[in-house]
Amino acid sequence: MRHGQAQQFGIEDSQRALTPTGNNEVSSIAKWFKSTQIKVSHIFVSPYVRAQQTAMIMASYLDCPPEVTTLDFITPMDSAKSFHDYLDGITGSQELGNVLVVSHMPLVSYLVSSMTNDEHSPIFQTAGVAQIQYNTANMSGELMSITAPSDLI
């Protein structure tokens, strides 16, 4: 998932907060997500303010509050391969169930490409969510859908 719309300017990029529109986008996606009845056991989130705010809104809509882990290596310009390797490493030692990753462009785009072995990297609208059916044994997945707030109108 990409975070909701953020302020244009801030002290530094990591400190940019969600705008009122961003809060509404995330709330809209969170309501939709809840309606899918997909149970999320874990949220991995960037340390940036806007991603943290997005993750907290998402968690507040879920019936069973998931475990939330902040990862310093899922910021905008980090490596999708690093997170993909991390995820494969931890799923080898424990069953995570459904996870939600809250991060930024371009990382979320590259992450979908990495996890699905697809050469194309989709563009995410703010608060957009990609659903990947991931096979831990094969360490690869299939992109099932991408949903954005504008799809829900």
C-alpha positions in Angstrom: 0.0 0.0 0.0 1.1 3.5 -0.8 0.5 6.1 1.9 -2.3 8.7 1.5 -1.8 12.2 0.1 0.9 14.1 2.1 1.8 17.7 2.6 3.8 19.2 -0.2 6.4 20.8 2.0 7.9 19.9 5.3 11.0 20.2 7.4 12.2 17.2 5.5 10.6 14.4 3.5 10.4 12.0 6.3 8.3 14.5 8.4 5.6 15.2 5.8 2.2 14.4 7.3 -1.1 13.3 5.6 -3.3 16.1 4.4 -7.1 16.0 5.2 -7.5 14.5 1.7 -4.9 11.9 2.5 -6.8 11.0 5.7 -10.0 10.6 3.7 -8.3 8.5 1.1 -6.9 6.1 3.6 -10.2 5.9 5.5 -12.0 5.1 2.3 -9.5 2.3 1.4 -9.6 1.1 5.0 -13.4 0.8 4.9 -13.2 -1.1 1.6 -10.4 -3.3 2.9 -12.5 -4.2 5.9 -15.4 -5.1 3.6 -13.2 -7.7 1.9 -12.9 -9.5 5.2 -9.2 -10.2 4.6 -7.6 -10.7 7.9 -4.3 -9.0 8.3 -1.9 -10.4 10.9 1.0 -8.0 10.4 1.7 -4.5 9.1 5.2 -3.5 8.0 5.5 0.2 7.7 8.0 2.8 6.7 9.2 5.1 9.5 8.1 8.2 7.6 5.3 10.2 9.3 2.8 9.8 6.4 3.3 6.1 6.2 3.0 5.7 10.0 -0.3 7.7 9.9 -1.6 5.5 7.1 -0.8 2.3 8.9 -2.5 3.5 12.1 -5.7 4.4 10.2 -5.7 1.0 8.5 -5.1 -0.8 11.7 -7.9 1.0 13.4 -10.4 -0.4 10.9 -9.3 -4.0 11.2 -11.3 -6.3 13.5 -8.2 -8.0 15.0 -5.5 -5.3 15.4 -2.4 -6.6 13.7 1.1 -6.5 14.9 2.8 -3.4 13.5 6.6 -3.3 12.7 8.4 -0.2 11.5 11.2 -1.1 9.1 13.9 1.5 8.3 14.6 -0.1 4.9 11.2 0.5 3.2 11.5 4.2 2.5 11.0 5.7 -0.9 14.3 5.0 -2.5 15.1 1.7 -0.7 15.5 -1.6 -2.4 12.5 -3.7 -3.2 14.8 -6.8 -3.3 15.9 -6.1 0.3 12.4 -6.2 1.6 11.5 -9.2 -0.6 14.5 -11.1 0.8 13.5 -10.0 4.3 10.0 -11.3 3.9 11.1 -14.6 2.4 13.5 -15.0 5.3 11.0 -14.4 8.0 8.3 -16.5 6.3 10.8 -19.4 6.3 10.8 -19.4 10.1 7.2 -18.4 10.9 3.7 -18.3 9.3 2.8 -14.6 8.9 -0.6 -14.9 7.3 -1.8 -11.9 5.4 0.5 -8.9 5.7 0.1 -5.2 4.8 3.1 -3.2 3.7 2.7 0.6 3.9 5.4 2.5 2.1 6.0 4.9 -0.8 6.4 5.4 -4.5 8.6 4.2 -6.1 9.3 1.4 -3.7 5.7 0.0 -3.6 5.8 -0.2 -7.4 9.1 -2.0 -7.5 8.0 -4.3 -4.7 5.0 -5.5 -6.7 7.4 -6.1 -9.7 9.9 -8.0 -7.5 7.3 -10.2 -5.7 5.5 -11.1 -8.9 8.5 -11.5 -11.2 6.9 -9.1 -13.5 9.0 -6.6 -15.6 6.3 -4.0 -15.3 6.1 -1.8 -12.2 2.6 -0.5 -11.6 2.0 3.2 -10.7 0.1 3.6 -7.4 -2.3 6.4 -6.7 -2.1 7.7 -3.1 -3.6 5.2 -0.7 -3.6 2.6 -3.5 -3.4 -1.1 -2.4 -2.1 -4.0 -4.4 -3.2 -7.5 -3.5 -0.6 -10.2 -4.3 -1.3 -13.9 -3.8 2.1 -15.0 -2.6 3.5 -18.5 -2.5 6.2 -18.7 0.2 7.5 -22.0 -1.2 8.2 -20.5 -4.6 9.1 -17.1 -3.2 6.9 -15.5 -5.9 3.4 -14.2 -6.3 0.7 -13.2 -8.6 -0.8 -9.6 -8.7 -4.5 -10.1 -8.1 -5.6 -6.4 -8.1 -4.7 -2.8 -7.5 -7.4 -0.7 -5.8 -7.3 3.0 -5.2 -9.7 5.4 -3.5 -10.9 6.7 -6.9 -12.0 3.2 -7.8 -14.4 3.3 -4.9 -16.5 6.3 -5.9 
